[in-house]
Amino acid sequence: MDYYQDLKKYTELPGPMGHEERVQKQFISDLKPYAETVELTSVGNVVAKIGGTGRKVVVFGHADEIGYFVLSITDDGFLHITKGNQNKLTYPYTIVGQKALVVGDKGDVRGAFVSSSGHVLAVKERDQSLEQWNIVVDVGADSREEVEAMGIHVGSPIIWNPTTERLGDKVFGKAMDDRFTFPIMIELAKRVKDKELNCELYLAATVQEEVGQHGAKALSRNGFDVSIALDIGIAGDYPSVAKGRATVELGAGPVIVYKDGGTHYNMDIIKELRVSAEKNGVPYQHGIFEHYVSDSAHMIAGGSKAVLLCTPTRYSHSPIEMIHLGDMEQLVQLLVGYVTD
């Protein structure tokens, strides 16, 4: 199964925190042929019942992506920005020089994340750290009035705007976190449509994971016995990562996670997943992630036995997140085996 075109479709959709509507609309459309029911909840989650009887199991990912917001507009038409979930911008080297997309009231507006560069910087300025205030978005306007006429205002969301590209069996672009999960869930629904399930299976897409897992808080109230969160797995298989610091590799199979920075995952379900994977010949990796949290903590609070399955991902929280298409297929195989064994 080649997931590239569906992956490209979902990752290139704009869907920053609190503005996931286009992603959820596409998911509903793609999932309807394979679901008994599909609901868009009042908080913006999508919840679909696939079928089956037994334990109530949900497999889910999150729809939102890393984003920024307009903090202020200068008189000459530049946009000062703020991070969506922190007081400062992290990793400024992943921002400057990237294409931008502002989600305005009158439509999307293209631009670029920029800062002083090249010949205008004094020698001593080149060695200084990059401050948030010195990063702006240029949308080609010459005045505040021109910006406002585009439908842009304080609070308008801004995202990276690269195209999603393929390099052999690998794909890179923005929003792999967490849009890779949408082709996974749709393919899972297709493959189990005419199979006997060992559970009452649901698929879901949550909102606002990147700003506190708010969608998961609402999803947790649905009374699931088992929750299987899908998210990116932090790969360390490139030269700038110290050997042993992050052992997950692209192309070596999905990751079964034991703990992260917020959650210890349920060992009973982990053992079931491992048995199913081994029975069906699906390779997998063991994972522990330190500087990382997922939606699962809130699912535990809601009473679920929670686990986390991942597709290995390089360069997380950047506009060039990279995954391996083979890992996606093996994750689908793991999930199909688990809900049908």
HUNOR-V245347 format. One line per field, one symbol per residue. burial: + if it has 16 or more other C-alpha atoms within 10 Angstrom, else -. A space follows every 50 residues. Layout:
burial->???
This chain:
burial->--++--++-++++++++++++-++--++--++-++--+-+---+++++++ ++---++++++++++++++++++---++++++++----+-----++-+++ ++++----+++++++--------------+-+--+++++-+--+-+++-+ +++-++++++++-+++---+++++++++++++++++++++-++---++++ +++++++++++-++++++++---++++++++++++++--------+++++ ++++++++++--++++--++--++-++----++++-+++---++++++++ -++++++++++++++++++++++++++++++++++++++--
